[in-house]
Amino acid sequence: MRVDEKCDVYSFGVLTMEVCMGRHAGDLISYFSSLESTSSLMSNYQQVLLKDTIDQRLSPPVGQSAKDLVSTMKIAVACLNGNPQLRPTMQQVSQALGRQSLPLPSPFNSIQLEEVLGEVVCNG
């Protein structure tokens, strides 16, 4: 493994996911393992709501906080890309975090985890 700035980006993604989830990012994999084994993995991702994966000790985000959380999670997922060349630079991450969050595709309580994980899960 070559250590470079892309490792820092990956670490940022892991730390961001841990802060949002309130637990180790690897626990997300354990969470899916605990789901019904009769369903396919993709089917499991489609059934999980984002609100069920974030830190349950906190109140559910509303308004701008919900938009910011979804945007931040999407950025973190991009940082976790298995191919280091496809990860953003920290400058790109910083710029993305500084932009205004995009409107939510649906109410926060109904956003599915696959909407945040996107192609990383579907094609990764």
C-alpha positions in Angstrom: 0.0 0.0 0.0 1.3 3.4 -1.0 0.8 6.1 1.6 -0.3 9.4 0.1 -3.0 12.1 0.4 -5.6 9.7 -0.8 -5.1 7.7 2.5 -5.9 10.9 4.4 -9.1 11.3 2.3 -10.0 7.7 3.1 -9.4 8.4 6.9 -11.6 11.5 6.7 -14.4 9.4 5.2 -14.1 6.7 8.0 -14.0 9.4 10.7 -17.0 11.2 9.2 -19.0 8.0 9.0 -18.2 7.2 12.6 -19.3 10.6 13.8 -22.6 10.4 11.9 -23.3 6.8 12.9 -22.1 7.1 16.5 -20.2 3.8 16.1 -17.3 2.3 14.1 -18.0 2.4 10.3 -17.3 -1.3 10.1 -20.4 -1.8 12.3 -22.5 -0.9 9.2 -21.3 -4.2 7.6 -22.3 -6.1 10.8 -25.6 -4.4 10.7 -26.3 -5.8 7.3 -25.1 -9.2 8.3 -27.7 -9.2 11.0 -30.5 -8.7 8.5 -32.4 -11.6 7.1 -30.0 -13.8 5.2 -32.7 -14.9 2.8 -32.6 -11.5 1.1 -29.8 -10.4 -1.3 -27.4 -7.8 0.0 -28.7 -5.2 -2.5 -32.3 -5.9 -1.4 -31.1 -5.3 2.2 -29.6 -1.9 1.3 -32.9 -0.9 -0.4 -34.8 -1.6 2.7 -32.7 0.3 5.2 -33.5 3.9 6.0 -30.7 6.4 6.5 -32.3 7.5 9.8 -31.8 4.0 11.2 -28.1 4.1 10.6 -27.3 7.5 12.1 -26.5 7.9 15.8 -29.8 7.1 17.6 -28.7 9.1 20.7 -29.3 12.3 18.8 -32.6 13.8 17.7 -33.4 13.2 14.0 -32.1 16.1 12.0 -34.6 18.5 10.4 -34.5 21.3 7.8 -31.0 22.4 6.9 -29.4 19.9 9.3 -31.0 17.0 7.5 -29.7 18.4 4.1 -26.2 18.9 5.6 -26.1 15.4 7.0 -27.1 13.7 3.7 -24.6 15.8 1.8 -21.8 15.1 4.3 -22.6 11.4 4.2 -22.4 11.4 0.4 -19.0 13.1 0.6 -17.8 10.6 3.2 -18.9 7.7 1.0 -17.0 9.2 -2.0 -13.9 9.3 0.2 -14.2 5.6 0.9 -14.0 4.5 -2.7 -11.9 1.3 -2.9 -10.0 2.8 -5.9 -7.8 5.6 -4.5 -7.6 7.3 -7.9 -11.4 7.8 -7.8 -11.4 9.4 -4.3 -11.8 13.2 -4.2 -8.9 15.3 -3.0 -9.1 17.0 0.3 -9.4 20.3 -1.6 -12.5 18.9 -3.4 -13.9 17.6 -0.1 -13.4 21.0 1.5 -15.1 22.8 -1.4 -18.0 20.3 -1.4 -18.5 20.8 2.4 -18.4 24.6 1.8 -21.2 24.5 -0.8 -24.8 24.8 0.2 -26.4 21.4 0.6 -28.7 20.2 -2.2 -32.4 19.8 -1.6 -33.3 16.4 -0.2 -34.7 13.9 -2.7 -37.4 13.0 -0.2 -38.3 13.7 3.4 -35.4 12.7 5.7 -37.3 9.9 7.4 -37.9 8.2 4.1 -34.4 8.4 2.6 -33.0 5.0 2.0 -29.4 4.2 2.7 -28.8 3.2 -0.9 -29.5 6.8 -1.9 -26.5 7.9 0.1 -24.2 4.9 -0.7 -25.2 5.0 -4.4 -22.8 3.5 -6.8 -20.3 2.4 -4.1 -22.8 -0.3 -3.0 -24.5 -0.9 -6.4 -21.3 -1.2 -8.4 -18.5 -1.3 -5.9 
